[in-house]
Amino acid sequence: MIGYKPWPIGRRIVGLHQMTDAEASAIGWDEANYSCTEMTAVLVLDDGGWITASADPEQNRGGCLIGEMDGQEVYVWPQEK
């Protein structure tokens, strides 16, 4: 893991998709950890980096991205693989 730096400040989101097996493996998740990737969104950035949600700091499994838009709670659902 890279230490603190201002990334991703200034980056643009250029894509959104379901986490792939390759992406899950890249962060050290085995099949038991990423069995929920169908609900794990990956935000792709303009520098080639990506961001995803983890259930906890130890990255035990994927998580769901949530936000707020126009005063309403929204979920970030990726497209199917």
Rosetta silent file (secondary structure, phi, psi, omega in degrees, C-alpha in Angstrom):
SEQUENCE: MIGYKPWPIGRRIVGLHQMTDAEASAIGWDEANYSCTEMTAVLVLDDGGWITASADPEQNRGGCLIGEMDGQEVYVWPQEK
SCORE:     score description
SCORE:     0.000 S_00000001
   1 L     0.000  136.919  178.028    0.000    0.000    0.000 S_00000001
   2 L   -81.202  139.870  178.071    1.271    3.468   -0.867 S_00000001
   3 L   -67.616 -178.089 -176.311    1.458    5.955    1.982 S_00000001
   4 L   -58.854  133.933  166.865   -0.491    9.186    2.112 S_00000001
   5 L  -155.485  164.905 -172.637   -0.369   11.422   -0.916 S_00000001
   6 L   -70.829   -0.128  175.164   -3.022   13.707   -2.404 S_00000001
   7 L   -61.224  134.086   12.041   -4.146   11.086   -4.934 S_00000001
   8 L  -100.953   21.761  179.200   -6.954   10.953   -6.109 S_00000001
   9 L   -55.100  129.629  179.178   -7.464   14.713   -5.644 S_00000001
  10 L    89.527  -10.398  178.161   -7.747   16.272   -9.102 S_00000001
  11 L   -81.003  156.239  176.847   -8.420   12.963  -10.860 S_00000001
  12 L  -111.462  143.862  173.349  -11.568   12.428  -12.915 S_00000001
  13 E   -80.344  123.816 -177.895  -13.792    9.360  -12.850 S_00000001
  14 E  -117.232   -3.143  179.803  -13.858    7.969  -16.384 S_00000001
  15 E  -164.188  162.958  178.168  -15.499    4.595  -15.834 S_00000001
  16 E  -149.412  126.532  178.448  -17.527    2.383  -13.527 S_00000001
  17 E  -153.526  170.561  173.629  -17.743   -1.399  -13.632 S_00000001
  18 E   -69.842  146.935  176.345  -18.033   -4.534  -11.534 S_00000001
  19 L   -61.833  136.079  177.366  -14.808   -5.700   -9.957 S_00000001
  20 L   -93.116  164.857  175.636  -13.052   -8.292  -12.095 S_00000001
  21 H   -59.514  -39.294 -179.893  -11.218  -11.359  -10.840 S_00000001
  22 H   -63.881  -41.740  178.530   -7.934   -9.737  -11.919 S_00000001
  23 H   -65.937  -41.174  178.178   -8.654   -6.579   -9.908 S_00000001
  24 H   -61.680  -43.843  178.782   -9.631   -8.655   -6.872 S_00000001
  25 H   -64.233  -35.977 -178.470   -6.397  -10.631   -7.146 S_00000001
  26 H   -61.719  -27.409  178.739   -4.387   -7.404   -7.524 S_00000001
  27 L  -104.317   14.198  172.329   -5.425   -6.330   -4.028 S_00000001
  28 L    85.872   14.718  177.896   -4.874   -9.756   -2.539 S_00000001
  29 L   -86.200  131.699  171.687   -8.416  -11.082   -2.397 S_00000001
  30 L   -95.732 -178.054 -173.814   -8.844  -14.775   -2.970 S_00000001
  31 L   -57.185  -36.245  179.932  -12.125  -16.359   -4.017 S_00000001
  32 L   -64.855  -31.093 -178.315  -13.440  -16.447   -0.442 S_00000001
  33 L   -82.519  -32.055 -173.569  -12.854  -12.697   -0.126 S_00000001
  34 L  -112.295   24.638  178.103  -14.298  -11.524   -3.413 S_00000001
  35 L   -64.159  -13.059 -179.874  -17.271  -13.794   -3.806 S_00000001
  36 L  -103.586   21.957 -177.659  -19.374  -10.622   -3.537 S_00000001
  37 H   -63.416  -18.514  178.578  -17.700   -8.786   -6.442 S_00000001
  38 H   -62.393  -17.937  177.559  -21.009   -8.684   -8.322 S_00000001
  39 H  -111.809    5.007 -176.930  -21.903   -5.820   -5.960 S_00000001
  40 L   -97.769  111.212 -178.989  -18.431   -4.294   -5.725 S_00000001
  41 E   -81.435  145.049  173.080  -18.100   -1.181   -7.871 S_00000001
  42 E  -119.251  120.354  174.100  -14.775   -0.044   -9.316 S_00000001
  43 E   -91.739  118.833 -179.027  -14.382    3.654  -10.113 S_00000001
  44 E   -93.235  131.809 -177.249  -11.798    4.008  -12.898 S_00000001
  45 E  -102.669  162.242 -176.068   -9.745    7.208  -12.864 S_00000001
  46 L   -68.619  -10.288  177.267   -8.176    9.169  -15.710 S_00000001
  47 L   -99.540    7.748  179.826   -4.655    8.202  -14.606 S_00000001
  48 L    91.722  -10.682  176.868   -5.391    4.474  -14.888 S_00000001
  49 L   -76.362  170.920  177.432   -5.856    4.018  -11.153 S_00000001
  50 E  -147.417  158.950 -179.081   -9.048    2.736   -9.597 S_00000001
  51 E  -129.697  140.208  175.457  -10.969    2.940   -6.332 S_00000001
  52 E  -141.615  169.541  178.846  -13.287    0.397   -4.767 S_00000001
  53 L   -95.298  142.803  174.283  -15.052   -0.126   -1.458 S_00000001
  54 E  -119.514  147.544 -179.211  -13.816   -2.542    1.189 S_00000001
  55 L   -66.971  -24.471 -178.766  -15.914   -3.872    4.040 S_00000001
  56 L  -160.825  169.963 -177.856  -13.150   -2.955    6.506 S_00000001
  57 L   -62.209  -23.121  178.854   -9.560   -1.625    6.689 S_00000001
  58 L   -82.180   -0.015  179.140   -8.154   -5.159    6.475 S_00000001
  59 L    57.401   46.176 -178.949   -9.820   -5.593    3.061 S_00000001
  60 L   -70.665  -24.948  176.973  -11.616   -8.763    4.109 S_00000001
  61 L  -170.215  170.616 -179.801  -14.196   -8.424    1.325 S_00000001
  62 E   -70.294  165.570  178.794  -15.779   -5.945   -1.036 S_00000001
  63 L  -134.353 -178.280 -179.046  -18.224   -3.298    0.009 S_00000001
  64 L  -109.115  134.286  174.620  -20.934   -1.113   -1.432 S_00000001
  65 E   -85.385  131.104  175.849  -20.390    2.510   -2.444 S_00000001
  66 E  -127.702  159.844  179.524  -23.103    4.866   -1.254 S_00000001
  67 E  -157.166 -167.602  177.986  -23.557    8.582   -1.645 S_00000001
  68 E  -133.972  136.022  177.735  -26.052   11.416   -1.623 S_00000001
  69 E  -142.001  124.646  179.701  -27.649   13.161   -4.573 S_00000001
  70 L    53.835   38.866  177.903  -30.356   15.808   -4.298 S_00000001
  71 L    77.218    6.542 -179.152  -30.850   14.961   -0.622 S_00000001
  72 E  -114.877  141.019  173.012  -31.427   11.258   -1.347 S_00000001
  73 E   -69.958  134.189  178.929  -29.232    8.295   -0.441 S_00000001
  74 E  -130.103  149.443  174.964  -27.974    6.565   -3.577 S_00000001
  75 E  -105.983  142.060  177.491  -26.096    3.330   -4.192 S_00000001
  76 E   -94.970  102.906 -179.693  -23.386    3.077   -6.835 S_00000001
  77 L  -102.400  123.425  178.684  -24.257   -0.086   -8.772 S_00000001
  78 L   -76.423  162.055  173.544  -21.802   -1.203  -11.436 S_00000001
  79 L   -70.895  158.063  176.351  -22.772   -2.622  -14.786 S_00000001
  80 L   -65.000  153.671  179.533  -22.642   -6.401  -15.174 S_00000001
  81 L   -62.290    0.000    0.000  -19.326   -7.929  -16.247 S_00000001
